[in-house]
Amino acid sequence: MRGMSTLLSTHVLVLNRGYVPIRTTTVRDAFVKLFTSVAEAISVEDGSYVGHTFHSWAEISELRRELDDVPPDAEWIQTPSLSLLVPRVIRLLGYERLPVHNVRLTRKNIYDRDNYTCQYTGKRLKSSELNIDHVIPRSRGGRNTWENLVTCSVEANTKKGSRTPREAGMKLIRPPRCPAPRHRLHIPHTARRYRSWDHFVSDMYWNTELEDE
């Protein structure tokens, strides 16, 4: 059994008002948000999301304890007057924008932006058949930016060499642009995977290979 201090520091999934997961917080902070009516605890009952205030969560905690109707991984906070189930998902009641992050300039993200398609020939290829081309060659002052890097076939990259597209008689199928910032959920790698989170966080998230920050 975990100590109280350790338990209060474990993770709770935070949803925005639209039930979109936006981050995690600690159990300690989650209870503060519940008690001050900034958030509600969320449970999933018969396939539906049910919100609970601090007081209704306290009542349902007591009832479930009496009926021995608690999940096997349930954890409890004991106070002099209450036994409280630890909520693993809370929903903010006020409006909060989704946190967005600029897309990192990486080879994979350039391939994703261009849909693994050579931007000179229009052919969709395997990553092993692709390369990154500097539209304005680095030898001519071209920089590593979203607007100057495109996905291209190894053959097209070799043909273009250190020339501009016009000099090489080649034409881009579309001008390269910086992708719009994306919403990205960040869950600390030390966070335990709670079953109640699976209603909001897909298997795709859990199985995505981690990239260096």
Secondary structure as UniProt FT lines:
FT   HELIX           4..8
FT   STRAND          11..15
FT   TURN            17..18
FT   STRAND          21..26
FT   HELIX           27..35
FT   TURN            36..37
FT   STRAND          39..45
FT   TURN            46..47
FT   STRAND          48..52
FT   HELIX           54..67
FT   TURN            72..73
FT   STRAND          76..78
FT   STRAND          83..85
FT   STRAND          89..92
FT   STRAND          100..101
FT   HELIX           107..113
FT   TURN            114..116
FT   TURN            119..121
FT   HELIX           127..129
FT   STRAND          130..134
FT   HELIX           138..140
FT   TURN            146..148
FT   STRAND          149..153
FT   HELIX           154..160
FT   TURN            161..162
FT   TURN            165..169
FT   STRAND          182..183
FT   TURN            189..190
FT   HELIX           195..199
FT   HELIX           203..207
//
